[in-house]
Structure formats: structure tokens, C-alpha cells
């Protein structure tokens, strides 16, 4: 398609002046941009507009290089713009002043590129608007496919739902692993607590029996104590030897040589041992209680995560169904 010829002129000059208060010489740098259009003789040519600089209606100050929309929405006459209530208008000339040479030089390609971008986009849009190979004049609807932008939205929706569900799966797996590890630790602690507490109770009973037996035999030496116990056993018939009598006698015979010293040593040794066992039993009980609370918290968290996961799965299923319905040619497996 033919189009008008567009020209951008960038006139530059350095302006020297004297500062009245100091008498120093200073230099400023001016760039004046002017746009002009030479119309094509082709009556079907694309017409271009040289008024590409947007200015303020009141101050006449430069605001920006126009966009493609500005070319259609803003007037190129300042008076008309003012009477219409507009705050901006378009002009073909814009002046720029800079105090340093670096900024002045850097501004030249910026001005050129901004104007060039405007014209490029305007020509592109105008060409696409008339291009029947891109947008047909007539359409037979409905078509077998949907707009590519709409398809991209469905793909993005599916990908987001899939990723959210996968993240939810990972959170459940991590939470379940933590709960499993805690449950195993809880089982071990509970078993240890039970054994320590049971052993403490059994040991306390033996201590009481041994201290009582020692008190009764403390006037005799170890041999006479054993002899007294032996005579007691011999005096009994098999009918009168109960399980309790036999157990006490067995425990006494096994322990009498190693434990029967003096009453203070016996009581202090067993007392310290029992105190330690009781403390361990209590400590383990507190740990078990704390573990129970933590475990309950993890169970509740896992339950919430599973509920969220069910919702995420439902959203993913809906997105998958929508994608299959409206974009049958797109395989979800191939979506990154």
C-alpha cells in the first residue's frame, strides 16, 4: 500500500549566555524537532499526520510523543482543543532545551525512535485493518476452533490449576511423612515409658521386701540369715509353701550375699535408684503428652490439606474438561 512521505528534522544549536550575578559564561543546548509530510499522488495511499507532538493546551509545553490512539483522539488545533475542553493537543513542532551536552546528545536518538515507533505502529494497524487476508470481510459461524487468545486463556487456566494441585499433593506428602515419623517416635516413647514405670513399680516392691528382711536379720551375719531362711523352708511341708513364700525365699537367696551390708547403705542405694527411675518415668510421660499434642496438630493440618487438595483436584478437572471441550487439538500432557 502506498503512503505519504514523512520527514523528521532535528535542528540543534548551542546557546551561550552570561550569568548576571556572577558574570560567568554558560551554555545551553537546544533541539527543535519538526515533522512534515509530503502527500502521495495515489488517492488510495495511507495518509500520515505530521502533528505527532502532544502539548499542553494552557502552557504549550511538550508532554509526550503521540500514540496511535492520540492521532485519532486529540485535535491538531490548539484553539479547537481548548474550546472543546481538551487539556492536550497535537503539534508538528517541539522544542527541547538541555543544560548539559551529554543529555542533549542522548535525547536525539530518543526523539527519533519515539516518532519512528509511532509511525511504525500506525502504519501496521492501518494495514492490518484493511488486510482481508488477516481479517476476513465475512465469517461463517460457528467455526471449528476458537480465537487463539481465548485458547491461550484456557491453556493458562489449566496449567495454573494443574500446578496448584501438584503443589497440594507435595504438601500432603510432606505432612504425611512428618506424621508418620512422629507416630513412630510416639510409639517408641510410649513403650519406653511403660517399661520404665513398670520396672520402677516392681523394683520398689523388691526394695520393700529386702529392707524388711534385712531388718529382721540385721543382728545375724549373712550366713545365719541364710541359715534361718533355710530352716524356715525345711520346716514347711510342700502343702504350706505358697508361691509368695517361694518367691520371697528365691529373691532373698539370690540377693543376700550382694546386698545385705548395713541398713543405711541398702536404703540409700535403692532410694537413689528408685528416685532416678521415678524421674525418668515422669519425664517420659511429659514427652509422651507433648508428642500427643504435636501429633494432634499434624493430624488436623493433614486433614485441612486433604480438603484443600480435593478442591484443587475439582478445579483441575473442570479446567481439563473445558480444555477438552473447546480446544480438542491441545493435549494437556504437552502443556509445560
C-alpha positions as CSV (number, residue, x, y, z in Angstrom):
1,X,0.0,0.0,0.0
2,X,1.3,3.4,-0.9
3,X,1.6,6.0,1.8
4,X,2.6,9.6,2.3
5,X,6.2,10.6,2.8
6,X,7.1,11.6,6.4
7,X,10.2,13.6,7.4
8,X,11.6,14.4,10.9
9,X,14.0,17.4,11.2
10,X,16.1,17.8,14.3
11,X,17.8,21.2,14.3
12,X,20.4,21.7,17.1
13,X,22.2,24.8,18.4
14,X,24.3,25.8,21.4
15,X,23.2,29.0,23.1
16,X,25.7,30.9,25.2
17,X,24.7,33.4,27.8
18,X,26.1,35.3,30.8
19,X,25.0,34.8,34.4
20,X,24.2,38.3,35.7
21,X,25.0,37.6,39.3
22,X,28.5,36.1,38.6
23,X,29.3,37.2,35.1
24,X,30.1,33.6,34.2
25,X,29.6,32.3,30.7
26,X,27.1,29.4,30.4
27,X,26.0,27.2,27.5
28,X,22.6,25.5,26.9
29,X,21.7,23.2,24.2
30,X,18.6,23.4,22.1
31,X,16.9,20.8,19.9
32,X,14.0,21.7,17.7
33,X,12.1,18.8,16.2
34,X,9.9,19.5,13.2
35,X,7.8,17.0,11.3
36,X,6.5,17.4,7.8
37,X,4.5,15.3,5.3
38,X,4.5,15.2,1.5
39,X,1.3,13.7,0.3
40,X,1.3,10.8,-2.2
41,X,-0.4,11.3,-5.5
42,X,-2.1,7.9,-5.1
43,X,-5.6,8.6,-3.9
44,X,-5.6,5.2,-2.1
45,X,-2.4,6.0,-0.3
46,X,-2.2,5.8,3.5
47,X,-2.3,9.3,4.9
48,X,0.2,10.3,7.6
49,X,-0.1,13.2,10.1
50,X,2.9,15.4,10.9
51,X,1.3,16.5,14.2
52,X,2.9,13.9,16.4
53,X,3.9,16.0,19.5
54,X,1.4,16.2,22.3
55,X,1.4,19.6,24.1
56,X,-0.4,21.2,27.0
57,X,-3.2,23.5,25.8
58,X,-2.6,26.1,28.5
59,X,1.2,26.2,28.7
60,X,2.0,24.9,25.2
61,X,4.7,22.7,26.9
62,X,5.7,19.4,25.4
63,X,4.1,16.5,27.1
64,X,5.0,13.4,25.0
65,X,5.2,11.9,21.5
66,X,1.7,10.9,20.5
67,X,0.5,7.3,20.4
68,X,-1.6,5.8,17.6
69,X,-4.7,6.4,19.7
70,X,-3.7,10.1,20.2
71,X,-3.7,10.6,16.4
72,X,-7.4,9.9,16.4
73,X,-8.5,11.3,19.8
74,X,-6.6,14.7,20.0
75,X,-7.1,17.7,17.8
76,X,-4.2,19.3,16.0
77,X,-5.6,22.8,16.6
78,X,-4.9,24.4,19.9
79,X,-7.9,26.7,19.9
80,X,-10.3,24.0,18.9
81,X,-8.9,21.7,21.6
82,X,-9.3,24.5,24.2
83,X,-12.9,25.2,23.2
84,X,-13.7,21.5,23.3
85,X,-12.5,21.2,26.9
86,X,-9.4,19.2,26.0
87,X,-6.2,19.7,28.0
88,X,-3.9,18.5,25.2
89,X,-3.5,19.0,21.5
90,X,-1.1,17.8,18.8
91,X,1.5,19.9,17.0
92,X,4.2,19.3,14.4
93,X,7.0,21.2,16.2
94,X,8.5,20.6,19.6
95,X,11.4,22.4,21.3
96,X,13.8,20.9,23.8
97,X,16.4,22.6,25.9
98,X,19.2,20.9,27.9
99,X,21.8,22.3,30.3
100,X,24.5,19.7,29.6
101,X,25.8,18.3,26.3
102,X,25.6,14.7,27.4
103,X,21.8,14.8,27.9
104,X,21.3,16.8,24.7
105,X,23.2,14.2,22.6
106,X,21.4,11.3,24.3
107,X,18.0,12.9,23.6
108,X,18.5,13.0,19.8
109,X,18.0,9.2,19.1
110,X,15.3,9.1,21.7
111,X,13.2,11.6,19.9
112,X,13.8,9.9,16.6
113,X,13.0,6.5,17.9
114,X,9.8,7.6,19.6
115,X,8.5,9.2,16.4
116,X,9.5,6.2,14.4
117,X,7.7,3.8,16.7
118,X,4.5,5.9,16.4
119,X,4.6,5.8,12.7
120,X,5.5,2.1,12.5
121,X,2.6,1.2,14.8
122,X,0.1,3.4,13.0
123,X,1.0,2.0,9.6
124,X,0.9,-1.5,11.0
125,X,-2.5,-1.1,12.5
126,X,-3.9,0.7,9.4
127,X,-2.6,-2.1,7.1
128,X,-4.0,-4.8,9.3
129,X,-7.3,-3.1,9.5
130,X,-7.7,-3.3,5.7
131,X,-5.9,-6.6,5.2
132,X,-8.6,-9.2,4.2
133,X,-6.1,-12.0,4.3
134,X,-5.7,-11.3,8.1
135,X,-9.3,-10.4,8.9
136,X,-12.0,-11.6,6.5
137,X,-14.9,-9.5,5.4
138,X,-17.4,-12.2,6.1
139,X,-17.4,-15.1,8.5
140,X,-19.4,-18.3,8.7
141,X,-20.1,-19.0,12.3
142,X,-19.7,-21.0,14.5
143,X,-16.2,-22.1,13.4
144,X,-14.5,-25.4,14.4
145,X,-11.9,-23.6,16.5
146,X,-11.9,-20.6,18.9
147,X,-9.8,-17.5,18.9
148,X,-6.1,-18.2,19.6
149,X,-6.2,-15.7,22.5
150,X,-9.1,-17.4,24.1
151,X,-7.3,-20.8,23.6
152,X,-4.3,-19.4,25.4
153,X,-6.5,-18.4,28.3
154,X,-7.9,-21.9,28.6
155,X,-4.4,-23.4,28.4
156,X,-3.1,-21.0,31.1
157,X,-6.1,-21.7,33.3
158,X,-5.5,-25.5,33.0
159,X,-1.7,-25.1,33.7
160,X,-2.4,-23.0,36.8
161,X,-4.9,-25.5,38.1
162,X,-2.6,-28.4,37.5
163,X,0.3,-26.7,39.2
164,X,-1.8,-25.8,42.2
165,X,-3.0,-29.4,42.5
166,X,0.6,-30.7,42.2
167,X,1.7,-28.3,44.9
168,X,-1.1,-29.5,47.1
169,X,0.0,-33.1,46.5
170,X,3.5,-32.3,47.6
171,X,2.3,-30.6,50.8
172,X,0.2,-33.6,51.7
173,X,3.1,-36.0,51.1
174,X,5.4,-33.9,53.3
175,X,2.8,-33.6,56.0
176,X,2.1,-37.3,56.0
177,X,5.8,-38.1,56.2
178,X,6.1,-35.8,59.2
179,X,3.1,-37.5,60.9
180,X,4.5,-41.0,60.2
181,X,7.8,-40.1,61.7
182,X,6.1,-38.6,64.7
183,X,3.9,-41.6,65.2
184,X,6.9,-43.9,65.2
185,X,8.6,-41.7,67.8
186,X,5.4,-41.6,69.8
187,X,5.2,-45.4,69.8
188,X,8.8,-45.8,71.0
189,X,8.4,-43.2,73.8
190,X,5.2,-44.8,75.0
191,X,6.8,-48.2,75.1
192,X,9.8,-46.8,77.0
193,X,7.6,-45.0,79.5
194,X,5.6,-48.2,80.1
195,X,8.7,-50.3,80.7
196,X,10.4,-47.7,83.0
197,X,7.2,-47.2,85.1
198,X,6.6,-50.9,85.3
199,X,10.2,-51.6,86.3
200,X,10.0,-48.8,88.9
201,X,6.9,-50.4,90.5
202,X,8.5,-53.9,90.5
203,X,11.8,-52.6,91.9
204,X,10.0,-50.6,94.6
205,X,8.2,-53.8,95.8
206,X,11.5,-55.8,95.9
207,X,13.2,-53.0,97.8
208,X,10.5,-53.0,100.5
209,X,10.7,-56.8,100.8
210,X,14.5,-56.8,101.1
211,X,14.7,-53.9,103.5
212,X,12.1,-55.7,105.7
213,X,14.0,-59.0,105.6
214,X,17.3,-57.2,106.4
215,X,15.8,-55.5,109.4
216,X,14.7,-58.9,110.8
217,X,18.1,-60.5,110.3
218,X,20.4,-57.5,110.9
219,X,21.6,-59.0,114.2
220,X,22.8,-62.0,112.4
221,X,25.5,-62.3,109.8
222,X,24.8,-63.2,106.2
223,X,25.3,-66.9,106.8
224,X,22.9,-67.0,109.8
225,X,20.4,-65.1,107.8
226,X,20.6,-67.7,105.1
227,X,20.6,-70.5,107.6
228,X,17.4,-69.0,109.3
229,X,15.7,-68.8,105.9
230,X,16.8,-72.4,105.1
231,X,15.5,-73.7,108.4
232,X,12.2,-71.9,107.7
233,X,11.9,-73.6,104.4
234,X,12.8,-77.0,105.8
235,X,10.1,-76.7,108.4
236,X,7.5,-76.2,105.8
237,X,5.7,-79.0,104.0
238,X,5.1,-78.9,100.4
239,X,1.5,-78.2,101.1
240,X,2.3,-75.0,103.0
241,X,4.9,-73.5,100.6
242,X,2.9,-70.9,98.7
243,X,4.0,-69.1,95.6
244,X,4.6,-66.0,97.6
245,X,6.8,-67.8,100.2
246,X,8.8,-69.4,97.4
247,X,9.3,-66.1,95.5
248,X,10.5,-64.3,98.7
249,X,12.9,-67.1,99.5
250,X,14.3,-67.2,96.0
251,X,14.8,-63.4,95.9
252,X,16.4,-63.5,99.3
253,X,18.9,-66.2,98.4
254,X,19.8,-64.6,95.1
255,X,20.4,-61.1,96.7
256,X,21.5,-61.8,100.3
257,X,25.2,-62.1,99.5
258,X,25.5,-59.0,97.5
259,X,23.0,-56.6,99.2
260,X,23.0,-57.4,102.9
261,X,25.5,-55.0,104.3
262,X,24.1,-52.3,106.5
263,X,20.6,-50.8,106.5
264,X,21.7,-47.3,105.6
265,X,23.6,-48.4,102.5
266,X,20.8,-50.6,101.5
267,X,18.2,-47.8,101.8
268,X,20.3,-45.1,100.2
269,X,21.4,-47.2,97.2
270,X,17.9,-48.4,96.5
271,X,16.4,-45.0,97.3
272,X,18.6,-43.2,94.7
273,X,17.8,-45.8,92.1
274,X,14.1,-45.5,92.7
275,X,14.2,-41.7,92.6
276,X,16.0,-41.9,89.3
277,X,13.5,-44.3,87.9
278,X,10.6,-42.3,89.0
279,X,12.0,-39.1,87.5
280,X,12.6,-40.9,84.2
281,X,9.1,-42.2,84.3
282,X,7.7,-38.7,84.9
283,X,9.9,-37.2,82.2
284,X,8.9,-39.8,79.6
285,X,5.3,-39.2,80.5
286,X,5.6,-35.5,79.8
287,X,7.3,-36.2,76.5
288,X,4.5,-38.5,75.5
289,X,2.0,-35.9,76.4
290,X,3.8,-33.3,74.3
291,X,4.1,-35.7,71.4
292,X,0.4,-36.3,71.6
293,X,-0.4,-32.6,71.3
294,X,2.0,-32.3,68.3
295,X,0.6,-35.3,66.7
296,X,-3.0,-34.0,67.1
297,X,-1.9,-30.7,65.4
298,X,-0.3,-32.6,62.5
299,X,-3.5,-34.7,62.1
300,X,-5.6,-31.6,61.9
301,X,-3.2,-29.9,59.4
302,X,-3.2,-33.0,57.2
303,X,-7.0,-33.1,57.3
304,X,-7.1,-29.4,56.1
305,X,-4.6,-30.1,53.4
306,X,-6.6,-33.0,52.1
307,X,-9.7,-30.8,52.0
308,X,-7.8,-28.2,50.0
309,X,-6.4,-30.9,47.7
310,X,-9.9,-32.1,46.9
311,X,-10.9,-28.6,46.0
312,X,-7.7,-28.3,43.8
313,X,-8.5,-31.5,42.1
314,X,-12.0,-30.3,41.3
315,X,-10.7,-27.1,39.8
316,X,-8.2,-29.1,37.7
317,X,-10.8,-31.5,36.5
318,X,-13.1,-28.6,35.5
319,X,-10.2,-26.9,33.6
320,X,-9.3,-30.1,31.9
321,X,-12.9,-30.7,30.8
322,X,-13.1,-27.1,29.5
323,X,-9.8,-27.5,27.6
324,X,-11.0,-30.8,26.0
325,X,-14.3,-29.3,25.0
326,X,-13.1,-26.0,23.5
327,X,-9.5,-27.0,22.5
328,X,-9.7,-30.6,21.5
329,X,-6.5,-30.4,19.5
330,X,-4.5,-29.5,22.5
331,X,-3.1,-32.4,24.6
332,X,-2.8,-31.4,28.3
333,X,0.3,-33.7,28.5
334,X,2.2,-31.4,26.2
335,X,1.4,-28.2,28.1
336,X,4.6,-27.1,30.1
